[in-house]
């Protein structure tokens, strides 16, 4: 057991060291990989705009600028995309994308954002899932489904309990994963083998619901994922 712990510690230290080397090389002008999402240049900036679909069947959408607390906290070469989608029956979900540049710290552990806003994670209800998509080819998209709860008050000062379903994954120009450590390992490995720094993005879907409605909310969220993701994610590639 002790030997395994030592090996794990050495592996972690090696990964940290390799990551530091990557960051130093990336900031000195190493080649940056292509994103796995649709983007366009922002005039007067080196950053990109992630192009989330404006129109989806059965949904209206609203473009939402990133809050200054987010843009000020992340590296200046971080790119974004964010929209709120509202279905005809009132179901709502916010899609948010954070796309790294040469600084991989643009993408942090998913728990940080929600916890910082006062949400409490339900560990028993948090698990990996797969969403079946048929475009551009038939495949299963791995996602991490998170459930969290928060206590607030309404305008009259009465306590209100709310839940949310938070679904996320990571994607670069060739792959996707729901595992935070997996994309970091791929980034290190690819850079050491090819000299190219993969440009990873962190994609999230967020829907707020009443306590007890988490499963039904996730089912609706999966429906939105199946129609929205093929419109902005470029991986997997269409069959030739």
N, C-alpha and C positions, 0 to 999 in steps of 0.2 A: 504494500500500500504506500509505504514511504517512498519507494523507488518511483512509483507512478506519479506521486505528487511532485517529485523533483523533475521528472521528465516534462510534466505539464507546465511547471514554472519556467523551465528552460525554453519551452516552445513559446510561451507568452512573451518572454523577454526577447526572443529572436524575432517574433512578429512585430513587437514594438520598435526594435532596432531597424528592421527592414522598412517599416512605415516611415520612420524618421528620415532614412536615406531617400525614400521615394519623394517625400515632401520637399527636401532640399533640392533634389534634381528637378522636380516638376517646376519649382519656383524659378529655376535658372534657365527655363526655356525648353524643357523636354516636350515631346510631342503629346498632345492631348487627344484622346480617342473621341469617336463620334457618339453623341447621345442616342439613346434608344427611343426617343420621343420626337414628335414633330415640333420644330422650333422655327423662329425667324429672328434676324438681327434686330436689335433696338438701336435706332438712330442715335448717334452720339455716345454709344456705350460699347464696351467689349462684351457685354452680357447678352443673353438671348431671352426671348419671350417664349415660354412653353405654350403651345397652341392647343388649348382644350376646346372641344367642339362647342360652338355657340348654339347649334340646333340639333336636338335629338328627338326622335318620335315620342310623343307623349310627355315631353318635358319642356319647360321654359328655363332659361339660364340667365344668370346675372354675373358679369365680370366683377370680381372683388380684388381690389389692390391688397398687396401684402401690408400688414401693419408695420409701422416704423420700428416697433420693439423687436420685430423679427429681422427686418433688413439691417438694422443697426447691430444686432447681435451676431449675425453670420458673416463670413468672409465677403469682401466686396465683389469677388468674382462669382458669387452665387446667383443663379437665375431661378425664376419662379413662374408659376402659373396657378391661378385659383379662380374657381367658379362655383356658384351655388345653383343646384338643379332642383326645380320644383315640379313634381308630377301633377297631372290633372286632378288627382284626388287629394292633393296637399302634401304627400310624402316629399321630404326634402333631404338632400345630402350635399355636403360640400366636398368638392374634389380639390386637393391641394398638391402641388408638385414642387419639390425643391431639387434643383439640378446643380451639382457641384461643378466648379471650374478646376483650377490646378490645386485647390486646397480641399482635401477630402473632409475637413472638419465642418463643411457645409451640412453634412449628413451626420446626425447624432442619434443616440438611442431614442426610439419612439416614445418611451415613457416620459422623457423630460418635458415635452410640450404640455401634455395633459396634466401631469402632476403640478406643473408650474401654474396652471389655471385653476387648481383646486380640486381636480377630479381624483377619485380614489379607485385604483384598479381592483377588479374582481378576478383574482388569480385563477379561481376554479372555472371561470367562464371564458378564460383567455386561451386560445388554442389555434394551431395551424389548420387551415381549410384549403380546399381546392375549388375553383370556380370553372365550370365547363364553358368554353368559348368555341365558336364555330368559324370565326373570321380572324385573320385571313386564311387560317387553316384550323382544323379541329385540334384543340389542345386543352390542357388543364392548367390554369394559372394558379400558382401557389400564393396564398395570402395568409397574413396573420390577423386573426379576428380578436379584438380586444373589447372587453366590456368594462365600463367604469360608471361610477355614481357620484353625485354631488348634491349637497344640501344648500339651498338658497332661500330667499324670501321673496314674496311677490310685492306689488306696490302697496298693499295694505299691511305689510309686515308679517304675513302668515308664512310659516315654513312650507317649502316646496321641495319635494324629492324628484330628481331627474336622473335618467340613465343615458348613456350614449354607447353606440357601437362604432368602433374605430378600426378600420381595416387598412392594412398597408402591405407594401412589397417594395423591392428595389429592382431597378432595371438599368442595364447599360446598352451598348450598341449590339450586343450579341446574346445576352442572357438575362434571366430574372430569377429572383429568389425571395422568399419571405424571411430568411435568416440573416440577422444583422452581421454576425461574424463571418458568414459565407461570402458576402460581397466584398468584405475587407480582405479576406484571404485571396480571393480571385484578383483583386486590385494589386496586391503585393506580388503574387506569382506572375501575372501578365507583365508587370513593369520590369521585373527581373529578367524575364525571358525575351521580351520584345522591345523594351524601352518606351513603350506606349502607356500612358496613364489613362486607364479606363475612366470614362466620364459617367459616373453613376447618378441616378436620380432616385428620389424617395417619393413614392406615390401614396397618397392617403385618401380615404373616403371617410367622412364623419357624418353620422346621423344621430340626433337627439330624440329620445323617446321617453314614454312613461315607464316606470319600473314594472317589470313583468312582460314588456313588449319587445325584449331584446331579440328573441329568436325570429319573430315576425319581421322586425326591422332589418335583421341581417338578410332574410330572404328577399326583401325588397331591394336591399343594397346589391345583392348578387344580380338581380335583374338589371339594375343600372350599370353595373360593371360590364355585363355582356354586351350592352349596346354602346357604351361610352368608350371602353378601352380600345376597340379596333379603330376608333376615329383619331386617336392621338398616340398610341404606342406602336412602334415600328418593329417590335420583336414579339413573336417569331416572324420571319420573313414569309411573304406569300410563296406558295409552291410554284416552281418554274414549269 
